[in-house]
Each structure stands twice: as C-alpha cells, then as structure tokens.
Amino acid sequence: MKKVLMIVLIMVLTISSFAACSNNNQVAEDQEIVTGIQEEAAEEPKEAEKISVKVAAPTGAPTLSMIRMFKEQPSFGNHVNVQYESVQSPDLMASRILSGEVDIAVVPTNLAVSLYHQGADFQLAASSVWGVLYMVGSEEIDQWEDLKGKDIHTLGRGLTPDIILRHVLSGNGIDPEQDVNLHYMGGATELAPAFIAEQIDLAVIPEPALTNILMNREDAVVLYDLQEEWSRLNEGNSSYPQASLIISRDLIDNQREFVDAFLEEYESSIAWLFENRVLASEYSEELEVGMRKGAVVQGLERMNIEYQHASEAKPSIEAYIRVLLEAAPDTVGGKELDDNFYMEK
C-alpha cells in the first residue's frame, strides 16, 4: 500500500512540474509575441503629413526660371501637392502674398521688400533674375558722352527701370535731367512696336521685347547692357537682383525638408534652361507665360537668369535696396531691411 501511495505521489509531482513548465513557456511565448508586435509597431514609419503648396511667378523671365517645374511638375513625395500659377498683375501677386494664398513666389525683389515691411510672413530664399534692361539704338555710339542731347524712350517712370537707368546715366557722367530727354511709354508692348516701326531710334527696353526688336529691325544694335554697367558702378557686387524667390515662414519652419528639396529642384531647373532652350521655349509657348519660342531661344542669355541662395545674394540685394531707398523710398517700403528677411542655409 505504501508503495502504491508513493507511486501516486511521484506521478502527481511530475504532472505538476510539467504543468508549471508549460505555463512558464506559454508566458514566455506570449511575452515574445507582445514584444514582437511592439517592435514592428515601432519600426513601421509614420504616415507623412499631407501638405498643399501654391507656387506663383510673374509672366516673363521669372516664370521662365521655373518653366520646367511648371510643365513637368516634379514630385516631392506622395504627401506633397504643388500647384503652379503664372500671374500677370503685380497687384494680384501682392494681394495673394499678403493674404497667405501663395506659399512660394518669384517676385520683383523690391516688391518682396515692400511686402515684408507690410508684415507679410515670409523670407527671401534666393535671387534668380539679375536684370533684363538694355539700351538699343539704330546706330552705334562710341561713348556715353554721345548720348547728350538725345531723346531716350523708356518705361516705368519713377519705378525700378527708371531708377536703374538714371543710376547708370549718372554713374557715367550723364545728368538725366539736363543732358538727355527721357520719354516714358506705357510699357514694353508699346515701346517695342514703336521702335520696330522706326518711330523712335533710341530706347531702353527689357527682354524679351528686345529680342523681338532685334529680329524685326535690321539696323537695331544693343548699345549698353545696363546690368554690366550696374556691376561696374557697384564694385564687388553682382548685377541688381531684379527678381527673387520668397517662401512662407510656415513652410520654412515646419516643412524644411520639402523647402530644401524645392530649392534644389529650382536651382536644377535654372541650369536645365541653358541646356534645353528649345524645349524650354516650347514649354513657355504652350503654357502661355508671355514668351514666344524665338524670344527664349535667342534672348535667354540676356535674361540673366542665375540661381543664388539668399546668403550669397545678400550683398547685392542690400546694394540694390540702398539705391532704391535713396531714389524712391516708396518702392521698398521706406526703410532698411533686417537680417530676418533672409532665409538661412
């Protein structure tokens, strides 16, 4: 009897031991499963925040600077939706920037300064159009002195084209008020046809209208590149930064990865222009941004499109704004800039 009891006791202890081991193994297995799920959850990437970005540029050289982006619309990721628009009216562009409807824009640099002083929440990220003004005539001249007593037709009375012309004339010993007769026309669309029709023989005109003149009047000759003259008079600086790229502070502060990618693509698109001018001209004509194929193909170099990050362009911007501030304070908001205007690399 004792043997039987002993055998039963041993069996009970053995079964209990197996059960305990089984429970411990199950707990371990359960813990491993939980740990695995937690690790998988940790490794699974979070879904990127979806963002919508509106990009705008004035017709002409500013839109041409990003024409490939307008046409091909490069991807910045499935979570980013970018819309591009070419805007004709400067007033419309200004109102959209002030209202926050536009996130990224290429605008006249002086307009960017003026809007900044009005409280628009953006920073200047790069400058990309370095002036498009040229003096064209029907015969060669040897020196600036030869302009004395001449009638010069131009545009933009009191605006940046007028200020630049007067600055260059004065820098070369010509008094704009006494030595020449300046006549102002409504715009390049009025000035170019008048020159082609030989109604005038000396003018200051921007690209792409200049190319149209050179293609349609045989005796037309470019007398002076106002950008080169500006650079010579402002030693140590590039030409004047006519147009610059601005980006909303919200994007810069909260979507910096996208902003950096956009700037890289913009710089690449400008380089692409000069290697693909025929295709760029086709894009321009197709999208109706104010430039015909011939003007792009033949006049691209004279549009002076070059990417410079704000940190590089800053000295040239400041030199330009100083001249505008002295000549016509209202064109730049009437006061100096602070460093917060510029986006840091």
C-alpha positions in Angstrom: 0.0 0.0 0.0 2.8 2.4 0.9 4.4 1.6 -2.5 1.2 2.5 -4.3 0.9 5.8 -2.4 4.5 6.6 -3.2 4.0 6.0 -6.9 0.8 8.2 -7.0 2.6 11.0 -5.1 5.5 10.9 -7.6 3.1 11.0 -10.5 1.3 14.0 -9.1 4.5 15.9 -8.5 5.7 15.1 -12.0 2.5 16.3 -13.6 2.6 19.5 -11.5 6.1 20.1 -12.6 5.2 19.7 -16.3 2.3 22.0 -15.9 4.4 24.7 -14.3 7.0 24.4 -17.0 4.2 24.5 -19.6 2.7 27.7 -18.1 6.2 29.3 -17.9 6.8 28.5 -21.5 3.4 29.9 -22.5 4.1 33.1 -20.6 7.5 33.4 -22.3 5.9 32.8 -25.7 3.2 35.3 -25.1 5.7 37.9 -24.0 7.8 37.3 -27.1 4.7 37.8 -29.3 3.9 41.1 -27.5 7.5 42.3 -27.8 7.5 41.4 -31.5 4.3 43.4 -32.1 5.7 46.4 -30.2 8.9 46.2 -32.2 7.0 46.0 -35.5 4.8 49.0 -34.5 7.9 51.0 -33.6 9.6 50.1 -36.9 6.6 51.0 -39.0 7.1 54.6 -40.4 4.6 57.2 -39.6 2.5 58.4 -42.5 3.9 61.8 -43.7 1.7 64.8 -43.1 0.0 65.8 -46.3 0.7 69.4 -47.4 -0.5 71.6 -50.2 1.8 74.3 -51.7 0.9 77.1 -54.0 3.7 78.5 -56.2 3.4 81.7 -58.3 5.6 83.7 -60.6 5.1 86.8 -62.8 5.0 86.2 -66.6 8.3 86.6 -68.4 11.7 85.8 -67.1 10.6 84.9 -63.5 8.2 82.2 -64.8 10.8 81.1 -67.3 13.2 80.5 -64.4 11.0 77.6 -63.3 9.3 76.7 -66.6 10.4 73.1 -66.3 8.8 72.8 -62.9 5.6 74.4 -64.2 5.4 71.9 -67.1 6.8 68.7 -65.6 5.7 69.2 -62.0 8.4 67.2 -60.3 7.3 65.0 -57.4 8.3 66.0 -53.8 6.6 62.9 -52.4 3.1 61.5 -52.4 2.2 63.6 -49.4 3.0 66.9 -51.2 0.7 68.6 -53.7 2.2 71.6 -55.5 0.2 73.9 -57.7 1.9 76.4 -60.1 0.5 79.6 -61.5 1.9 82.3 -63.8 0.4 85.7 -62.6 0.3 88.7 -64.9 -0.7 91.5 -62.5 1.8 92.6 -59.8 -1.1 93.9 -57.7 -2.7 90.5 -57.8 0.5 88.8 -56.8 1.0 91.3 -53.9 -2.6 90.7 -52.6 -2.2 86.9 -52.7 1.1 87.0 -50.8 -0.3 89.3 -48.1 -3.4 87.1 -47.8 -1.3 84.0 -47.5 -2.8 82.4 -50.6 0.6 81.9 -52.1 3.3 79.9 -50.2 6.2 80.3 -52.7 6.7 83.0 -55.2 9.2 84.6 -57.6 8.6 88.4 -57.3 10.4 91.6 -58.0 12.9 92.0 -55.2 11.7 95.5 -54.3 8.2 94.2 -54.0 9.4 91.5 -51.7 11.0 94.1 -49.5 7.9 96.3 -49.5 5.6 93.4 -48.6 8.0 92.3 -45.9 7.7 95.8 -44.3 3.9 95.4 -44.5 4.0 92.3 -42.4 4.0 89.5 -45.0 5.3 86.4 -43.2 8.0 85.0 -45.5 11.7 85.0 -46.0 13.8 85.6 -49.2 15.4 82.3 -50.1 17.2 83.0 -53.4 17.6 85.6 -56.1 17.2 84.3 -59.7 16.7 87.1 -62.3 19.6 89.6 -62.4 18.2 92.4 -64.7 16.9 92.5 -68.2 17.3 96.1 -69.3 19.3 97.2 -72.4 19.8 100.4 -74.3 19.2 99.8 -78.0 19.7 102.2 -80.9 19.6 102.5 -84.7 23.4 103.3 -84.9 26.5 102.7 -82.9 27.8 105.2 -80.4 31.4 105.3 -79.0 30.9 106.7 -75.5 28.3 107.9 -73.0 29.0 111.5 -73.9 27.4 110.7 -77.3 24.1 110.5 -75.6 24.0 114.1 -74.7 21.1 115.9 -76.3 19.4 112.7 -77.4 15.9 111.5 -76.9 15.7 108.3 -74.9 12.4 106.4 -74.8 11.9 104.2 -71.8 9.3 102.9 -69.4 8.3 102.8 -65.7 8.5 106.5 -64.7 9.6 106.5 -61.0 9.8 102.7 -60.9 12.8 100.4 -60.9 13.6 100.5 -64.6 13.7 104.3 -64.4 15.7 104.3 -61.2 18.3 101.9 -62.7 18.6 103.9 -65.9 19.1 107.2 -64.0 21.6 105.5 -61.7 23.6 104.2 -64.7 23.4 107.5 -66.6 24.6 109.5 -63.5 27.4 107.0 -62.9 28.7 107.6 -66.3 28.6 111.4 -66.1 25.2 112.0 -67.7 22.7 114.1 -65.9 19.3 112.5 -66.5 17.5 115.8 -66.1 19.9 118.1 -68.1 21.8 116.1 -70.6 19.2 113.8 -72.2 15.5 113.9 -72.8 13.7 110.9 -71.2 10.3 110.0 -72.7 8.2 107.4 -71.0 5.9 105.0 -72.8 3.2 102.7 -71.4 5.3 99.6 -71.4 7.4 97.2 -73.5 4.3 96.2 -75.6 4.1 99.9 -76.7 7.8 100.6 -76.8 8.9 97.7 -78.9 6.4 98.2 -81.8 7.3 101.9 -81.9 11.0 101.1 -82.3 10.4 98.4 -84.9 8.2 100.9 -86.9 11.2 103.4 -86.8 9.1 105.9 -84.9 11.9 106.1 -82.3 15.7 105.4 -82.6 17.0 105.1 -79.1 15.3 103.3 -76.2 15.8 101.3 -73.0 13.9 98.2 -73.2 13.7 94.8 -71.3 13.9 91.3 -72.6 12.1 89.5 -74.2 10.9 92.6 -76.1 14.5 93.4 -77.0 14.8 90.1 -78.9 11.6 91.0 -80.8 13.2 94.3 -81.8 16.5 92.6 -83.0 14.5 90.1 -85.0 12.4 92.7 -86.7 14.6 95.8 -87.3 17.8 95.3 -89.2 19.6 98.4 -88.0 18.9 97.8 -84.3 22.0 97.4 -82.2 22.5 96.9 -78.5 24.4 99.9 -77.2 24.6 99.2 -73.5 23.9 96.3 -71.1 22.6 98.1 -68.0 23.3 95.1 -65.9 27.0 95.2 -66.7 27.1 98.9 -66.1 25.4 98.4 -62.7 28.0 95.8 -61.7 30.8 98.1 -62.8 29.4 101.0 -60.7 28.8 98.8 -57.7 32.2 97.1 -57.4 32.2 93.8 -55.6 28.6 93.0 -56.2 26.7 91.2 -59.0 24.1 92.9 -61.1 21.0 94.1 -59.4 18.7 91.2 -58.2 15.6 92.1 -60.2 13.5 89.1 -59.0 13.8 86.8 -56.0 12.2 83.7 -54.6 10.3 84.1 -51.3 8.9 81.3 -49.1 6.4 81.5 -46.3 7.8 81.2 -42.8 5.4 78.4 -42.0 6.9 76.2 -44.7 10.4 77.1 -43.7 9.8 76.4 -40.0 7.6 73.3 -40.4 8.4 71.7 -43.7 12.1 72.3 -44.1 12.9 69.0 -45.8 10.4 70.0 -48.6 11.8 73.6 -48.7 15.3 72.3 -49.2 14.2 69.9 -51.9 12.2 72.6 -53.7 15.2 75.0 -53.7 17.4 72.2 -55.1 14.9 71.5 -57.8 14.6 75.2 -58.6 18.4 75.6 -59.0 18.5 72.5 -61.2 15.7 73.8 -63.3 17.6 77.0 -64.0 20.6 75.1 -65.0 18.4 72.9 -67.3 17.2 76.0 -69.1 20.5 76.7 -70.8 20.9 73.1 -71.9 17.4 72.7 -73.2 16.4 76.2 -74.5 14.4 74.8 -77.4 12.3 72.6 -75.2 12.0 75.4 -72.7 10.8 77.7 -75.4 8.1 75.1 -76.4 7.1 74.8 -72.7 6.9 78.6 -72.5 4.7 79.0 -75.6 2.5 76.0 -74.6 1.9 77.4 -71.1 1.3 81.0 -72.4 3.6 82.7 -70.0 4.3 85.7 -72.1 7.3 84.5 -74.2 7.3 83.1 -77.7 9.8 80.5 -78.8 12.1 82.8 -80.7 12.5 85.2 -77.7 13.5 82.3 -75.4 15.9 80.6 -77.9 17.6 83.8 -79.0 17.4 86.0 -75.9 17.9 83.6 -73.0 21.5 84.8 -72.2 20.3 88.4 -72.0 17.6 87.5 -69.4 20.4 86.9 -66.8 18.7 84.0 -65.0 21.0 82.7 -62.3 20.4 81.0 -59.0 22.0 82.5 -55.9 20.9 81.5 -52.4 20.0 84.4 -50.1 23.2 84.0 -48.2 25.2 84.5 -51.4 22.9 87.2 -52.9 22.6 89.3 -49.7 25.4 91.9 -50.5 23.9 92.5 -54.0 20.4 92.8 -52.6 21.5 95.3 -50.0 23.3 97.4 -52.6 20.2 97.4 -54.8 17.9 98.3 -52.0 20.2 101.2 -50.9 19.9 102.7 -54.4 16.2 102.3 -54.5 15.7 103.7 -51.0 17.7 106.8 -51.8 15.9 107.4 -55.2 12.4 106.3 -54.4 11.8 105.1 -50.8 8.2 104.0 -51.6 9.4 101.3 -53.9 11.0 99.4 -51.0 8.7 100.3 -48.1 10.6 103.3 -47.0 13.1 101.6 -44.6 16.1 99.4 -44.2 16.0 95.6 -44.0 16.8 93.4 -41.1 18.5 90.0 -41.2 15.3 88.2 -40.6 14.4 89.0 -44.2 16.8 86.4 -45.4 16.4 82.6 -45.1 19.5 80.9 -43.7 21.0 77.8 -45.3 
